[in-house]
Amino acid sequence: MYGLIGKMMAATGKRDELLEALREGITGMPGCLAYVVAEDEGDPDAIWITEVWVDEASHRASLQLEGVRRAIERARPLIAGFGERFVTRPAFGVGLGSDGGMGLPN
Amino acid sequence: MYGLIGKMMAATGKRDELLEALREGITGMPGCLAYVVAEDEGDPDAIWITEVWVDEASHRASLQLEGVRRAIERARPLIAGFGERFVTRPAFGVGLGSDGGMGLPN
């Protein structure tokens, strides 16, 4: 599995709009086991995106999906920048869609 | 929803053992929508735990579950310390168990 944990900074006051722009892009992504978009509790302009993919190629391919490209276009003017970014190898978990979960090997 | 993103440092060379200790603790946690344990790609002793709960109370209650307490006991001697920790409010996502997902309000 391939994982990403990343912080995105919305333009001041635009976090809700940014969330809406992202919401529509994350359905129907092949190989996506988990994709959670969350507000940072301590920073009113920050969001965290945590992702689990079957492999890195699935993540890369998702960036070419029409729905994802449209969401990126909508989100772009609402993004002020990016914060921390961590690449991970998910080992196991709860809530990893139908392809993953406790039984999937590393 | 209530979310946590946290980095845990294994004692040198003990990451695999730490993962095994944690693996058994994370089943059957009421209110847990997602719980992913991942190796840090760039740091051989680090793991990331990303969690989504129905609310903060569910997370707090989980720490009293017998399975979780046993896992914490097993994990404790394998943990060298903790790194970054971010508290979040998950807004929506893919892979949020049966209680959550796209339709759940903030």
Backbone of each chain as ProteinMPNN parsed JSONL, in Angstrom:
{"seq_chain_A": "MYGLIGKMMAATGKRDELLEALREGITGMPGCLAYVVAEDEGDPDAIWITEVWVDEASHRASLQLEGVRRAIERARPLIAGFGERFVTRPAFGVGLGSDGGMGLPN", "coords_chain_A": {"N_chain_A": [[0.846, -1.201, 0.0], [0.295, 2.33, -0.413], [0.765, 5.458, 1.033], [-0.278, 8.796, 1.842], [0.141, 11.734, 3.726], [-0.889, 14.903, 4.079], [-0.681, 18.474, 4.368], [-2.709, 21.193, 3.549], [-3.017, 24.59, 2.749], [-5.61, 26.814, 2.876], [-6.59, 29.768, 1.061], [-7.006, 32.77, 2.934], [-9.851, 32.51, 4.914], [-11.154, 30.885, 3.11], [-11.521, 28.192, 3.52], [-13.869, 26.575, 3.767], [-14.953, 26.733, 1.2], [-12.891, 25.57, -0.219], [-12.969, 22.948, 0.779], [-15.436, 22.143, -0.275], [-14.855, 22.205, -2.984], [-13.041, 20.131, -3.175], [-14.512, 17.964, -2.374], [-16.128, 16.894, -4.382], [-14.367, 15.672, -6.042], [-13.394, 13.229, -5.173], [-14.616, 10.78, -5.538], [-15.042, 7.486, -6.878], [-12.363, 6.648, -7.485], [-10.116, 4.517, -8.767], [-8.379, 1.978, -6.962], [-8.16, 3.406, -4.665], [-8.136, 3.247, -1.253], [-8.645, 4.629, 1.034], [-9.497, 7.978, 1.806], [-9.35, 10.838, 3.343], [-10.588, 13.964, 4.157], [-9.906, 16.652, 6.174], [-10.508, 19.246, 8.54], [-8.023, 21.262, 10.11], [-7.775, 21.325, 13.554], [-6.586, 23.346, 14.985], [-5.864, 25.426, 13.308], [-7.31, 27.77, 11.394], [-7.242, 27.984, 8.625], [-6.213, 25.689, 7.582], [-6.144, 22.405, 6.114], [-6.103, 18.816, 6.337], [-5.141, 16.094, 4.388], [-5.491, 12.72, 4.192], [-4.414, 9.779, 2.769], [-4.855, 6.495, 1.414], [-3.657, 4.169, -0.787], [-3.809, 1.434, -3.127], [-1.397, 1.112, -4.474], [1.466, 3.137, -5.479], [1.213, 3.758, -8.156], [-1.547, 3.751, -8.615], [-2.308, 6.028, -7.223], [-0.963, 7.967, -8.741], [-2.2, 7.648, -11.221], [-4.739, 8.514, -10.584], [-4.637, 11.235, -10.683], [-5.075, 11.895, -13.241], [-7.709, 11.441, -13.746], [-10.91, 12.548, -14.883], [-12.749, 13.705, -13.085], [-11.135, 14.281, -10.904], [-9.29, 16.058, -12.02], [-10.977, 18.183, -12.665], [-11.752, 18.908, -10.068], [-9.298, 19.742, -9.018], [-8.821, 21.959, -10.631], [-10.905, 23.629, -9.808], [-10.196, 23.924, -7.156], [-7.709, 25.149, -7.135], [-7.478, 28.127, -7.199], [-8.206, 28.592, -4.59], [-6.319, 27.744, -2.898], [-3.667, 28.496, -0.778], [-1.208, 27.451, -0.259], [1.102, 24.768, 0.625], [1.704, 22.554, 3.373], [3.288, 20.429, 5.676], [4.275, 17.205, 4.396], [3.998, 13.791, 4.215], [5.148, 10.676, 3.188], [3.95, 7.412, 3.261], [3.937, 3.871, 4.154], [1.266, 2.151, 4.462], [0.427, -0.29, 6.851], [-1.6, -1.798, 8.05], [-5.099, -1.677, 8.964], [-8.217, -0.146, 10.048], [-11.116, 0.496, 8.178], [-10.385, 0.52, 5.452], [-11.594, 0.426, 2.91], [-12.899, -1.796, 0.34], [-10.892, -3.256, -0.774], [-8.867, -3.509, 0.986], [-7.64, -3.506, 4.327], [-7.462, -5.421, 7.353], [-6.433, -7.838, 6.417], [-4.705, -7.495, 4.314], [-1.463, -7.801, 2.971], [1.706, -6.077, 3.678]], "CA_chain_A": [[0.0, 0.0, 0.0], [1.002, 3.609, -0.525], [0.007, 6.438, 1.795], [0.126, 10.201, 1.879], [-0.436, 12.607, 4.745], [-0.438, 16.217, 3.629], [-1.383, 19.669, 4.852], [-2.979, 22.173, 2.511], [-3.443, 25.86, 3.328], [-6.583, 27.574, 2.074], [-6.527, 31.224, 1.127], [-7.664, 33.195, 4.176], [-11.311, 32.51, 4.91], [-11.694, 30.112, 1.986], [-11.44, 26.755, 3.77], [-15.12, 25.877, 3.444], [-15.039, 26.645, -0.268], [-11.895, 24.589, -0.669], [-13.503, 21.618, 1.095], [-16.485, 21.812, -1.245], [-14.226, 21.938, -4.285], [-12.386, 18.821, -3.121], [-15.474, 16.907, -2.058], [-16.678, 16.254, -5.581], [-13.344, 15.009, -6.838], [-12.768, 12.045, -4.581], [-15.391, 9.551, -5.704], [-14.729, 6.661, -8.038], [-10.937, 6.622, -7.819], [-9.659, 3.118, -8.669], [-7.2, 1.735, -6.14], [-8.19, 4.249, -3.464], [-8.67, 2.507, -0.111], [-9.108, 5.611, 2.015], [-9.166, 9.361, 1.433], [-10.079, 11.617, 4.332], [-10.304, 15.394, 4.125], [-10.217, 17.093, 7.538], [-10.063, 20.559, 8.991], [-7.088, 21.296, 11.237], [-8.488, 21.863, 14.718], [-5.902, 24.508, 15.553], [-5.477, 26.407, 12.289], [-8.568, 27.961, 10.672], [-7.084, 27.93, 7.169], [-5.498, 24.467, 7.175], [-6.803, 21.105, 6.041], [-5.246, 17.64, 6.21], [-5.644, 15.041, 3.514], [-4.8, 11.454, 4.451], [-4.77, 8.902, 1.657], [-4.291, 5.153, 1.313], [-3.836, 3.633, -2.136], [-3.28, 0.084, -3.341], [0.024, 1.321, -4.776], [1.747, 4.507, -5.9], [0.723, 3.947, -9.524], [-2.975, 4.105, -8.533], [-2.38, 7.434, -6.852], [-0.524, 8.786, -9.875], [-3.234, 7.569, -12.252], [-5.94, 9.255, -10.174], [-4.477, 12.657, -11.011], [-5.525, 12.086, -14.627], [-9.163, 11.226, -13.846], [-11.56, 13.815, -15.216], [-13.329, 14.299, -11.882], [-10.048, 14.806, -10.069], [-8.744, 17.246, -12.699], [-11.945, 19.274, -12.472], [-11.673, 19.352, -8.669], [-8.042, 20.483, -8.859], [-9.015, 23.274, -11.265], [-11.77, 24.431, -8.927], [-9.542, 24.182, -5.872], [-6.445, 25.869, -7.287], [-7.483, 29.531, -6.728], [-8.551, 28.656, -3.165], [-5.17, 27.187, -2.159], [-2.573, 29.45, -0.547], [0.07, 26.744, -0.247], [1.126, 23.43, 1.199], [2.533, 22.404, 4.563], [3.992, 19.162, 5.79], [3.839, 16.096, 3.538], [4.671, 12.563, 4.61], [4.835, 9.487, 2.396], [3.926, 6.267, 4.175], [3.557, 2.532, 3.689], [0.283, 1.629, 5.409], [0.653, -1.694, 7.173], [-2.904, -2.407, 8.309], [-5.985, -0.653, 9.486], [-9.672, -0.211, 10.017], [-11.643, 1.486, 7.25], [-9.571, 0.606, 4.24], [-12.365, 0.088, 1.72], [-13.166, -3.212, 0.108], [-9.689, -3.948, -1.255], [-7.788, -3.544, 1.972], [-8.018, -3.87, 5.677], [-6.573, -6.19, 8.21], [-5.831, -9.014, 5.81], [-3.813, -7.183, 3.205], [-0.037, -7.741, 3.353], [2.383, -4.793, 3.423]], "C_chain_A": [[0.877, 1.246, 0.0], [0.148, 4.66, 0.179], [0.583, 7.825, 1.696], [-0.601, 10.89, 3.017], [0.039, 14.008, 4.382], [-1.316, 17.344, 4.137], [-1.519, 20.66, 3.71], [-3.497, 23.438, 3.197], [-4.417, 26.542, 2.381], [-6.227, 29.056, 2.119], [-7.387, 31.669, 2.311], [-9.19, 33.229, 4.029], [-11.95, 31.617, 3.86], [-11.726, 28.608, 2.252], [-12.72, 26.016, 3.408], [-15.277, 25.694, 1.936], [-14.078, 25.601, -0.813], [-12.386, 23.163, -0.397], [-14.562, 21.214, 0.064], [-15.889, 21.46, -2.606], [-13.61, 20.539, -4.309], [-13.396, 17.685, -3.011], [-15.914, 16.148, -3.312], [-15.648, 15.432, -6.344], [-12.965, 13.62, -6.378], [-13.605, 10.774, -4.683], [-14.882, 8.787, -6.924], [-13.274, 6.685, -8.462], [-10.431, 5.189, -7.663], [-8.392, 2.993, -7.824], [-7.144, 2.574, -4.877], [-8.864, 3.495, -2.324], [-9.192, 3.437, 0.971], [-8.644, 6.986, 1.569], [-10.003, 10.242, 2.338], [-9.62, 13.074, 4.27], [-10.806, 15.988, 5.44], [-9.747, 18.519, 7.763], [-9.03, 20.389, 10.101], [-7.798, 21.984, 12.405], [-7.878, 23.184, 15.189], [-5.584, 25.618, 14.576], [-6.664, 26.613, 11.346], [-8.452, 27.923, 9.151], [-6.484, 26.613, 6.67], [-6.425, 23.268, 7.08], [-5.728, 20.021, 5.92], [-5.923, 16.645, 5.294], [-4.815, 13.791, 3.784], [-5.328, 10.422, 3.456], [-4.119, 7.533, 1.8], [-4.664, 4.602, -0.063], [-3.282, 2.214, -2.187], [-1.785, 0.159, -3.641], [0.208, 2.747, -5.284], [1.194, 4.779, -7.297], [-0.761, 4.336, -9.518], [-3.136, 5.568, -8.166], [-2.035, 8.316, -8.046], [-1.61, 8.816, -10.951], [-4.455, 8.406, -11.891], [-5.852, 10.721, -10.586], [-4.899, 12.956, -12.442], [-7.031, 11.872, -14.787], [-9.864, 12.562, -14.054], [-12.126, 14.498, -13.976], [-12.273, 14.928, -10.992], [-9.473, 16.073, -10.705], [-9.678, 18.44, -12.54], [-11.861, 19.819, -11.052], [-10.406, 20.176, -8.438], [-8.174, 21.883, -9.468], [-9.846, 24.202, -10.374], [-11.04, 24.838, -7.661], [-8.37, 25.151, -6.0], [-6.498, 27.317, -6.784], [-7.787, 29.678, -5.241], [-7.402, 28.192, -2.279], [-4.077, 28.234, -2.02], [-1.216, 28.756, -0.551], [-0.056, 25.391, 0.416], [2.05, 23.398, 2.407], [3.26, 21.079, 4.546], [3.412, 18.123, 4.817], [4.67, 14.877, 3.896], [4.207, 11.424, 3.708], [4.952, 8.276, 3.311], [3.686, 4.957, 3.43], [2.569, 1.971, 4.704], [0.473, 0.125, 5.602], [-0.664, -2.436, 7.371], [-3.811, -1.325, 8.86], [-7.438, -1.036, 9.475], [-10.13, 0.842, 9.013], [-10.812, 1.639, 6.005], [-10.324, 0.087, 3.022], [-12.447, -1.408, 1.504], [-11.916, -3.967, -0.319], [-8.677, -4.178, -0.134], [-8.249, -4.024, 3.327], [-7.022, -4.794, 6.323], [-5.815, -7.29, 7.462], [-4.796, -8.732, 4.749], [-2.359, -7.132, 3.672], [0.539, -6.359, 3.073], [2.756, -4.67, 1.946]], "O_chain_A": [[2.05, 1.201, 0.37], [-1.058, 4.741, -0.056], [1.783, 8.005, 1.491], [-1.79, 10.668, 3.246], [1.241, 14.272, 4.377], [-2.525, 17.19, 4.313], [-0.557, 20.931, 2.991], [-4.316, 23.364, 4.114], [-4.089, 26.815, 1.226], [-5.64, 29.537, 3.088], [-8.377, 31.019, 2.646], [-9.734, 33.885, 3.141], [-13.174, 31.597, 3.734], [-11.935, 27.824, 1.326], [-12.665, 24.944, 2.806], [-15.682, 24.632, 1.464], [-14.399, 24.854, -1.737], [-12.237, 22.279, -1.24], [-14.576, 20.077, -0.408], [-16.352, 20.545, -3.288], [-13.65, 19.849, -5.328], [-13.158, 16.58, -3.499], [-16.051, 14.925, -3.299], [-15.999, 14.602, -7.183], [-12.287, 12.894, -7.105], [-13.331, 9.796, -3.987], [-14.361, 9.374, -7.872], [-12.972, 6.737, -9.654], [-10.326, 4.695, -6.541], [-7.461, 3.789, -7.95], [-6.193, 2.472, -4.103], [-10.039, 3.143, -2.423], [-10.082, 3.069, 1.738], [-7.55, 7.145, 1.028], [-11.209, 10.385, 2.14], [-8.426, 13.371, 4.323], [-11.98, 15.849, 5.784], [-8.716, 18.94, 7.239], [-9.143, 19.487, 10.931], [-8.346, 23.077, 12.261], [-8.58, 24.037, 15.73], [-5.078, 26.663, 14.983], [-6.99, 25.713, 10.573], [-9.467, 27.838, 8.46], [-6.271, 26.444, 5.469], [-7.368, 23.13, 7.859], [-4.61, 20.272, 5.47], [-7.121, 16.386, 5.408], [-3.594, 13.797, 3.626], [-6.536, 10.225, 3.325], [-2.978, 7.419, 2.248], [-5.834, 4.576, -0.444], [-2.409, 1.841, -1.404], [-1.002, -0.637, -3.123], [-0.763, 3.474, -5.494], [0.757, 5.892, -7.591], [-1.185, 5.16, -10.328], [-3.985, 6.268, -8.718], [-2.73, 9.292, -8.328], [-1.905, 9.866, -11.521], [-5.129, 8.944, -12.77], [-6.873, 11.371, -10.81], [-5.064, 14.115, -12.82], [-7.57, 12.105, -15.869], [-9.472, 13.578, -13.48], [-12.006, 15.713, -13.82], [-12.496, 15.983, -10.398], [-9.201, 17.05, -10.007], [-9.233, 19.565, -12.311], [-11.893, 21.031, -10.843], [-10.44, 21.19, -7.742], [-7.701, 22.866, -8.896], [-9.538, 25.383, -10.211], [-11.225, 25.942, -7.149], [-8.077, 25.894, -5.064], [-5.63, 27.707, -6.003], [-7.643, 30.768, -4.687], [-7.499, 28.24, -1.052], [-3.613, 28.795, -3.012], [-0.193, 29.388, -0.814], [-1.151, 24.925, 0.729], [3.047, 24.117, 2.462], [3.787, 20.661, 3.514], [2.232, 18.16, 4.469], [5.9, 14.927, 3.881], [3.009, 11.239, 3.495], [5.931, 8.131, 4.044], [3.295, 4.935, 2.263], [2.979, 1.378, 5.701], [0.654, -0.624, 4.642], [-0.822, -3.568, 6.914], [-3.375, -0.219, 9.18], [-7.835, -2.087, 8.973], [-9.601, 1.954, 8.992], [-10.56, 2.754, 5.549], [-9.75, -0.618, 2.191], [-12.103, -2.192, 2.388], [-11.881, -5.195, -0.237], [-7.738, -4.958, -0.294], [-9.15, -4.856, 3.436], [-5.881, -4.921, 5.881], [-4.69, -7.633, 7.828], [-4.08, -9.638, 4.324], [-2.059, -6.48, 4.672], [-0.047, -5.567, 2.334], [3.331, -3.661, 1.536]]}, "seq_chain_B": "MYGLIGKMMAATGKRDELLEALREGITGMPGCLAYVVAEDEGDPDAIWITEVWVDEASHRASLQLEGVRRAIERARPLIAGFGERFVTRPAFGVGLGSDGGMGLPN", "coords_chain_B": {"N_chain_B": [[-17.21, 14.603, 13.558], [-14.063, 13.314, 14.765], [-10.627, 13.605, 14.571], [-7.301, 12.236, 14.482], [-3.874, 12.642, 13.823], [-0.856, 11.209, 14.109], [2.596, 10.825, 14.972], [4.708, 8.168, 15.813], [7.586, 6.988, 17.442], [9.513, 4.18, 17.104], [11.574, 2.176, 19.266], [14.997, 1.786, 18.347], [15.202, -0.235, 15.533], [12.971, -1.689, 16.21], [10.562, -1.401, 14.921], [8.944, -3.227, 13.398], [8.128, -5.039, 15.362], [6.708, -3.314, 16.994], [4.593, -2.599, 15.298], [3.281, -5.075, 15.145], [2.454, -5.346, 17.78], [0.59, -3.303, 17.943], [-1.289, -4.029, 16.067], [-3.093, -5.951, 17.006], [-4.666, -4.562, 18.733], [-6.583, -2.924, 17.554], [-9.088, -3.737, 16.724], [-12.68, -3.921, 16.799], [-13.455, -1.445, 18.01], [-15.701, 0.682, 19.277], [-17.331, 3.312, 17.513], [-15.187, 3.925, 15.978], [-14.156, 5.012, 12.906], [-12.123, 4.951, 11.096], [-8.781, 3.762, 11.106], [-5.579, 3.805, 10.641], [-2.462, 2.32, 10.421], [0.786, 3.061, 9.663], [3.991, 2.713, 8.116], [6.615, 5.131, 8.187], [7.867, 6.368, 5.221], [10.348, 7.536, 4.944], [11.764, 7.307, 7.295], [13.195, 4.956, 9.212], [12.445, 4.161, 11.768], [10.021, 5.227, 12.369], [6.445, 5.484, 12.722], [3.176, 6.252, 11.464], [0.031, 7.083, 12.715], [-3.224, 7.328, 11.774], [-6.388, 8.466, 12.528], [-9.95, 8.265, 12.596], [-12.795, 9.17, 14.285], [-16.164, 8.841, 15.505], [-16.742, 10.761, 17.423], [-14.978, 12.753, 19.908], [-15.335, 11.606, 22.39], [-15.71, 8.883, 21.859], [-13.167, 8.163, 21.04], [-11.754, 8.605, 23.427], [-13.003, 6.779, 25.12], [-12.167, 4.423, 23.956], [-9.643, 3.986, 24.885], [-9.93, 2.68, 27.222], [-10.738, 0.16, 26.608], [-10.36, -3.374, 26.855], [-8.794, -4.794, 24.976], [-7.384, -2.744, 23.756], [-5.968, -1.681, 25.906], [-4.325, -3.845, 26.528], [-2.81, -3.923, 24.166], [-1.475, -1.484, 24.336], [0.091, -1.907, 26.592], [1.764, -3.953, 25.641], [3.006, -2.546, 23.606], [4.353, -0.442, 24.809], [7.14, -0.797, 25.834], [8.409, -0.803, 23.402], [8.333, 1.643, 22.287], [9.977, 4.606, 21.525], [9.38, 7.261, 21.605], [7.349, 10.196, 20.805], [6.272, 11.976, 17.891], [5.193, 14.559, 15.757], [1.81, 15.688, 16.276], [-1.474, 16.005, 15.325], [-4.644, 17.367, 15.714], [-7.765, 16.878, 14.251], [-10.786, 17.793, 12.413], [-12.485, 15.718, 10.712], [-14.023, 16.089, 7.552], [-15.181, 14.84, 5.337], [-15.031, 11.804, 3.358], [-13.473, 8.932, 1.775], [-13.76, 5.538, 2.645], [-14.609, 5.388, 5.337], [-15.65, 3.536, 7.152], [-18.69, 1.944, 8.353], [-20.282, 3.755, 9.64], [-19.77, 6.224, 8.709], [-18.567, 8.385, 6.132], [-19.347, 9.816, 2.923], [-21.819, 10.984, 3.397], [-22.057, 11.901, 5.953], [-22.548, 14.572, 8.213], [-20.428, 17.38, 9.233]], "CA_chain_B": [[-16.147, 13.597, 13.61], [-12.854, 13.699, 15.491], [-9.509, 12.943, 13.909], [-5.936, 12.36, 15.008], [-2.748, 12.25, 12.976], [0.255, 11.243, 15.055], [3.823, 10.09, 14.657], [5.248, 7.421, 16.938], [8.941, 6.527, 17.15], [9.874, 2.899, 17.712], [12.967, 1.976, 19.66], [15.775, 1.456, 17.141], [15.086, -1.603, 15.034], [11.816, -2.388, 16.792], [9.314, -0.983, 14.288], [8.079, -4.363, 13.044], [7.528, -5.541, 16.607], [5.717, -2.331, 17.437], [3.418, -2.754, 14.434], [2.556, -6.28, 15.558], [1.801, -5.083, 19.069], [-0.564, -2.426, 17.732], [-2.25, -4.644, 15.153], [-4.15, -6.696, 17.693], [-5.478, -3.707, 19.581], [-7.449, -1.947, 16.885], [-10.36, -4.274, 16.235], [-13.819, -3.825, 17.694], [-13.482, -0.193, 18.782], [-16.945, 1.389, 18.934], [-17.182, 4.708, 17.105], [-13.985, 4.101, 15.153], [-14.495, 4.983, 11.487], [-10.905, 4.629, 10.346], [-7.595, 3.699, 11.96], [-4.557, 3.28, 9.738], [-1.112, 2.31, 10.972], [1.65, 3.086, 8.478], [5.414, 3.015, 8.27], [7.103, 6.325, 7.509], [8.706, 5.947, 4.087], [11.676, 8.114, 5.005], [12.371, 7.187, 8.623], [13.028, 3.517, 9.48], [11.908, 3.883, 13.102], [8.79, 5.998, 12.609], [5.157, 5.089, 12.165], [2.097, 7.241, 11.524], [-1.295, 6.546, 13.005], [-4.267, 8.289, 11.403], [-7.618, 7.958, 13.134], [-11.201, 9.016, 12.49], [-13.776, 8.699, 15.258], [-17.454, 9.523, 15.469], [-16.55, 11.959, 18.244], [-13.815, 12.64, 20.786], [-15.658, 10.697, 23.496], [-15.462, 7.509, 21.411], [-11.724, 7.943, 21.108], [-11.342, 8.529, 24.833], [-13.515, 5.516, 25.661], [-11.42, 3.289, 23.394], [-8.416, 3.77, 25.653], [-10.274, 1.813, 28.347], [-11.088, -1.187, 26.145], [-9.333, -4.317, 27.306], [-7.873, -5.098, 23.886], [-6.521, -1.581, 23.541], [-5.041, -1.596, 27.049], [-3.313, -4.893, 26.361], [-1.908, -3.523, 23.084], [-0.631, -0.393, 24.843], [1.083, -2.536, 27.472], [2.747, -4.644, 24.806], [3.73, -1.593, 22.76], [5.074, 0.565, 25.595], [8.61, -0.916, 25.84], [8.933, -0.71, 22.03], [8.151, 3.038, 21.852], [11.036, 5.516, 21.978], [8.83, 8.596, 21.821], [6.295, 10.629, 19.9], [6.606, 13.149, 17.091], [4.095, 15.481, 15.514], [0.45, 15.228, 16.562], [-2.431, 16.99, 14.842], [-6.057, 17.06, 15.951], [-8.523, 17.352, 13.092], [-12.23, 17.559, 12.285], [-12.723, 15.18, 9.374], [-15.213, 16.659, 6.922], [-15.773, 13.808, 4.48], [-13.964, 10.948, 2.894], [-13.658, 7.572, 1.284], [-13.193, 4.567, 3.572], [-14.877, 5.777, 6.721], [-16.424, 2.525, 7.852], [-20.117, 1.891, 8.062], [-20.987, 4.854, 10.287], [-19.378, 7.529, 8.182], [-18.491, 8.503, 4.683], [-19.693, 11.047, 2.237], [-23.079, 11.606, 3.791], [-22.089, 12.323, 7.344], [-22.242, 15.991, 8.398], [-19.272, 17.694, 10.084]], "C_chain_B": [[-14.914, 14.193, 14.289], [-11.692, 12.918, 14.874], [-8.186, 13.186, 14.61], [-4.955, 11.898, 13.944], [-1.52, 12.324, 13.875], [1.414, 10.365, 14.63], [4.362, 9.432, 15.928], [6.628, 6.898, 16.53], [9.183, 5.207, 17.872], [11.298, 2.972, 18.241], [13.717, 1.445, 18.436], [15.63, -0.02, 16.764], [13.853, -2.357, 15.491], [10.496, -2.058, 16.094], [8.39, -2.153, 13.955], [7.383, -4.933, 14.279], [6.44, -4.601, 17.117], [4.44, -2.435, 16.607], [2.609, -3.974, 14.87], [1.812, -6.064, 16.865], [0.537, -4.257, 18.883], [-1.672, -3.131, 16.95], [-3.416, -5.28, 15.895], [-5.096, -5.809, 18.485], [-6.595, -2.96, 18.894], [-8.734, -2.526, 16.327], [-11.452, -4.032, 17.275], [-13.812, -2.591, 18.581], [-14.729, 0.593, 18.387], [-16.67, 2.852, 18.571], [-15.949, 4.979, 16.268], [-14.346, 3.943, 13.683], [-13.293, 4.648, 10.62], [-9.731, 4.67, 11.313], [-6.525, 3.023, 11.117], [-3.188, 3.419, 10.393], [-0.145, 2.124, 9.805], [3.097, 3.326, 8.863], [5.719, 4.343, 7.591], [8.09, 5.889, 6.436], [10.154, 6.407, 4.261], [12.42, 7.917, 6.329], [12.142, 5.762, 9.127], [12.481, 3.185, 10.87], [10.545, 4.531, 13.353], [7.564, 5.333, 12.015], [4.184, 6.254, 12.317], [0.791, 6.529, 11.807], [-2.306, 7.639, 12.674], [-5.612, 7.692, 11.784], [-8.798, 8.872, 12.815], [-12.216, 8.362, 13.411], [-15.074, 9.471, 15.086], [-17.374, 10.824, 16.273], [-15.37, 11.712, 19.194], [-14.08, 11.659, 21.926], [-15.408, 9.24, 23.105], [-13.979, 7.196, 21.462], [-11.279, 7.739, 22.551], [-11.767, 7.192, 25.433], [-12.691, 4.329, 25.172], [-10.183, 2.974, 24.223], [-8.658, 2.884, 26.875], [-10.643, 0.399, 27.914], [-9.963, -2.159, 26.495], [-8.316, -4.609, 26.209], [-6.891, -3.965, 23.637], [-5.509, -1.473, 24.672], [-3.943, -2.647, 26.949], [-2.305, -4.495, 25.285], [-0.958, -2.42, 23.553], [0.459, -0.955, 25.753], [2.189, -3.217, 26.684], [3.623, -3.649, 24.044], [4.688, -0.717, 23.561], [6.605, 0.403, 25.562], [9.25, -0.787, 24.455], [8.897, 0.719, 21.502], [9.265, 3.9, 22.426], [10.49, 6.911, 22.247], [7.774, 8.929, 20.78], [6.751, 11.869, 19.141], [5.401, 14.062, 16.942], [2.743, 14.853, 15.866], [-0.505, 16.343, 16.155], [-3.843, 16.494, 15.145], [-6.863, 17.675, 14.812], [-10.029, 17.147, 13.29], [-12.473, 17.037, 10.874], [-14.048, 15.682, 8.812], [-15.933, 15.625, 6.073], [-14.648, 12.912, 4.0], [-14.437, 9.649, 2.295], [-13.062, 6.65, 2.343], [-13.412, 4.94, 5.016], [-15.828, 4.817, 7.407], [-17.913, 2.655, 7.577], [-20.879, 3.058, 8.675], [-20.757, 6.18, 9.577], [-19.434, 7.593, 6.665], [-19.05, 9.797, 4.194], [-20.894, 11.754, 2.838], [-23.1, 12.191, 5.184], [-21.757, 13.811, 7.474], [-21.0, 16.177, 9.279], [-19.642, 17.547, 11.549]], "O_chain_B": [[-14.754, 15.41, 14.37], [-11.782, 11.705, 14.685], [-7.985, 14.217, 15.252], [-5.176, 10.899, 13.259], [-1.178, 13.404, 14.357], [1.237, 9.312, 14.017], [4.456, 10.066, 16.979], [6.812, 6.422, 15.409], [9.072, 5.126, 19.095], [12.125, 3.73, 17.734], [13.145, 0.746, 17.599], [15.898, -0.918, 17.563], [13.704, -3.541, 15.191], [9.427, -2.391, 16.606], [7.186, -2.081, 14.2], [6.198, -5.264, 14.241], [5.397, -5.036, 17.604], [3.336, -2.368, 17.147], [1.382, -3.907, 14.954], [0.688, -6.534, 17.041], [-0.463, -4.471, 19.569], [-2.855, -2.857, 17.155], [-4.569, -5.171, 15.48], [-6.187, -6.233, 18.866], [-7.473, -2.412, 19.561], [-9.408, -1.872, 15.532], [-11.181, -3.95, 18.473], [-14.125, -2.675, 19.769], [-14.802, 1.116, 17.275], [-15.885, 3.535, 19.23], [-15.686, 6.12, 15.889], [-14.788, 2.876, 13.257], [-13.447, 4.114, 9.521], [-9.687, 5.5, 12.221], [-6.564, 1.811, 10.905], [-2.809, 4.495, 10.856], [-0.242, 1.155, 9.053], [3.39, 4.05, 9.815], [5.151, 4.653, 6.543], [9.027, 5.137, 6.704], [11.079, 5.748, 3.785], [13.576, 8.319, 6.459], [11.008, 5.397, 9.438], [12.094, 2.044, 11.121], [9.984, 4.392, 14.439], [7.623, 4.706, 10.957], [4.348, 7.119, 13.177], [0.488, 5.496, 11.209], [-2.251, 8.737, 13.227], [-5.935, 6.563, 11.414], [-8.659, 10.094, 12.771], [-12.466, 7.16, 13.33], [-15.087, 10.598, 14.592], [-17.882, 11.86, 15.843], [-14.838, 10.604, 19.269], [-13.17, 10.964, 22.378], [-14.947, 8.449, 23.928], [-13.576, 6.108, 21.873], [-10.523, 6.817, 22.856], [-11.004, 6.552, 26.157], [-12.535, 3.342, 25.891], [-9.727, 1.831, 24.26], [-7.711, 2.394, 27.49], [-10.84, -0.472, 28.76], [-8.782, -1.818, 26.44], [-7.115, -4.666, 26.472], [-5.718, -4.195, 23.344], [-4.331, -1.206, 24.434], [-2.78, -2.376, 27.247], [-1.102, -4.695, 25.449], [0.223, -2.422, 23.205], [1.612, -0.528, 25.688], [3.374, -3.09, 26.994], [4.819, -3.872, 23.858], [5.722, -0.296, 23.044], [7.307, 1.376, 25.286], [10.47, -0.675, 24.336], [9.374, 0.986, 20.399], [9.482, 3.933, 23.637], [11.069, 7.664, 23.03], [7.359, 8.083, 19.989], [7.502, 12.696, 19.656], [4.675, 14.304, 17.906], [2.564, 13.639, 15.764], [-0.36, 17.486, 16.588], [-4.185, 15.345, 14.865], [-6.672, 18.838, 14.454], [-10.474, 16.44, 14.194], [-12.647, 17.822, 9.942], [-15.064, 15.698, 9.507], [-17.161, 15.548, 6.093], [-13.47, 13.207, 4.2], [-15.622, 9.315, 2.307], [-11.991, 6.931, 2.881], [-12.501, 4.823, 5.835], [-16.711, 5.235, 8.156], [-18.334, 3.387, 6.681], [-22.011, 3.328, 8.274], [-21.475, 7.15, 9.82], [-20.249, 6.933, 6.019], [-19.208, 10.757, 4.949], [-20.982, 12.981, 2.797], [-24.039, 12.893, 5.56], [-20.771, 14.265, 6.893], [-20.577, 15.255, 9.976], [-18.803, 17.768, 12.423]]}, "name": "protein", "num_of_chains": 2, "seq": "MYGLIGKMMAATGKRDELLEALREGITGMPGCLAYVVAEDEGDPDAIWITEVWVDEASHRASLQLEGVRRAIERARPLIAGFGERFVTRPAFGVGLGSDGGMGLPNMYGLIGKMMAATGKRDELLEALREGITGMPGCLAYVVAEDEGDPDAIWITEVWVDEASHRASLQLEGVRRAIERARPLIAGFGERFVTRPAFGVGLGSDGGMGLPN"}
